[in-house]
Amino acid sequence: MKTHTEYKCNKCDESFSDSAVFDDHKVTCRLQNKPYKCKLCDKRYNKNACLQKHVKSHSEKKVNSYKCPVCLKDCYKAHKLKIHSRIHTGEKPFKCNICDKAFSRLDTLLHSHMPTHTGERPHECDVCKKKFVTSTKLAYHKRTHSGVKPYECKLCKRRFTVSAEVGRHLKNHHRSNLKFKCDLCVDSFSLEKTLKSHIKKKHA
């Protein structure tokens, strides 16, 4: 006899029978339970006092920061600046010993690239049994089963399952509104704060 599995959210006590729906609920519930958002890095907190303490850490990091001489980005540790500078220099010190492809970060080589050679796909969808290299790709896939679309176009309110789809949608349908261009890659954005968030996440 097949056992019925129930997934219960420890934030709001709501229960789910489908793990994919439960995974997406956790993201939504986390945001709802953390209404205080940092305007500098998008981190969220459940109490304003926690947010204010976090905001203070930004100014402390700035005092002891290492500034990039090219784009003036503040990195709060020397090794973070070294990693960031590779965006400008094009340096890729981590080389695959199988195909000679090189990467700027060791974690990209080990966790994203190497499985393409080994064929290892340890993350399996419990709905359709399809396997994936990373847990992130599995999480994106599960949304095809749940129908949850957490990413929204700020211009037309259309929703998408992954953030990259929003970028493609903007380029195809709202190109004239993309006034803020990233100097480090080919991406453009409709809002300055979105550009800043992009730089922090993709080029940090």
N, C-alpha and C positions, 0 to 999 in steps of 0.2 A: 504493500500500500504506500503510495507517494505521500510524503510529509509536506504539509503546507507551511511555507516559510513566511513569517511576518516581519517586516522591517519597521521599527518604531523610532521616530525622531525624538531625541532626548531634549530638544529645545521646546517643542510644542505638544508632544505626546501624540501627534497624529501618526497613524499606522498605514503601511503600504504592503501590498502583496508582490509588486513588481519592483525589482531592484533598480532598474533604469529610472523609473519614475521617482523612486526614493532618492537616488543620487541627485537628480535635478531639484527635488524639493529641498534637500539640505542646503544647496547653494542659495535658493530663494529665502529660505527660513533664516539662514545666517545673516543675510542682508537686512531682513526685517527686524531681527533681534539686535542688530548693530546699526542704529540710525545715525550715529555721529561719525561723519566721514571727514578725513583729513583732506584739505584742498591741495596739499603739496604732493601727496603720494597715493591717495585713494584708499589708504587703510581705513578700516572701520572699527568702531568701539561701541560697547553697549552703555557706557556712561560718559558724560561730558568731561568729567574729571580725568578719566583715562585718556580721552582725546587730547586734552590740554597738556597733559604730561608728555604725550607723544609729540605734539607740536613743538614743545620745548626742546626735544631731542634733535629736531631739525636745525635749530639755531646753534646747538652745542656742536653738532657735526660740522656746521659751516665754519665755526671758529677754528676747528682742528682739521679742516678739509685740505685735500690736495686738488688743486685746480688744473684742469686740462688746458694747456696753452693754445690749443687749436679752437675748441668750441666753448671754453670757459666753464664746462661742467664741473661741479664740485663732487669729488669722490672722498668719502670719509676715511679711507684707508689707502696706503701707498700701493698695495697690490691690486686694489680695485681700479686705481688710476692706470696701472700697467696693463690690465686686461682691457679697460676702456680704450686706451690709446691705440690698440690694434685695429680699431675701426678706421682710424685715420691713416695708419701706416700700412695696413693691409697684411701685417705680419700674421702668419699661421704656423706656429711652432709645433703643433701636435699633428703628426703625420700617421696615416693609416699604413701599417706594414704589409697590407695585402694589395691595395690598389693605388697607394701613394697619394690619395686625396688628403689635403691638409685642412686643419681647422684652427680657429683662434682660441677655442676653449677646449679643455680636456674633457669636460663632461659631455660636450656635444659629440666628440669622437667616441667615447666609451658607450654612452647610453642611446644615442640616436643613430650613429653611423655603423658601428660594429655589428649590430644585429642584422644589418642588410647582407652581411657576408655569412654569418652563422646560421641564418634562417630562423633564429630563435624568436618566438612570439609568445611570451609567457602570460600575456593578459587576454583572457578569453571571455567573450560575451556570454552571459548565462541564458540569454534569450535565443540566439541563433548559432552560438558556438564559434562564431568567427573570431580569429585571434589577431592580436595587435602587438607591435613592438613595445609601445609605451602605454602606461595607464592613462595618460592624457588623451591619446588617440582612441582608446577604448571608451573613455567618458564621452568624447564627441560622438562616437558611433552609437552609443546607447540612446542618444537623443533622437535617432531615427526611429527608434521603437516607441519612445515615450511621447514624441511629438512636441517636446518642450523646446522653445526657441528663446533663450535668455538675452540675446543680443538684438538691439533695436536701432534702426536708422533714425537719427535725430531729426532728419528733414522730412521724411514721409511716414514714419512710424512702422514701416515694414519690419518684420522680425526674422531672425536667422538663428541657426543652430550653433554656428561657430563665428568668432569675431572676424576671421579672415573674409568671410562671405560679406560682411558689412562693407569692408574696404573695396571689394570687387564691385559691389552694388553701387557704391558712391561714385566710383570711376566710370561706370557704365551709364548711370542715370542722373548723377548730380555733379558732373565734372565742373560746370561753371561756378559751383558753390565752393569748390575746394581751393580756398584762397591761401591756406597756410601750408607751405611746402617744407618738407624735411630736407635739410642740407646734407644729411648723411646717407640718404637713400632716395628712391624714386617716389615714395609715398607723399600724398597731400591730404589735407584735412579741412573740414568746414569750420572747425572751431580751434582757437589757439590752445585752449586747455587740453583738447584731444591730441594736438601735436606734442605738447609738453609731456603728456602721459605716454605717448608713443616713444618719444626719445628716452624717457626714463626706463621703459620696459624693454625696448628692443636694442638700444644702443648704450645701455649702462655698463 
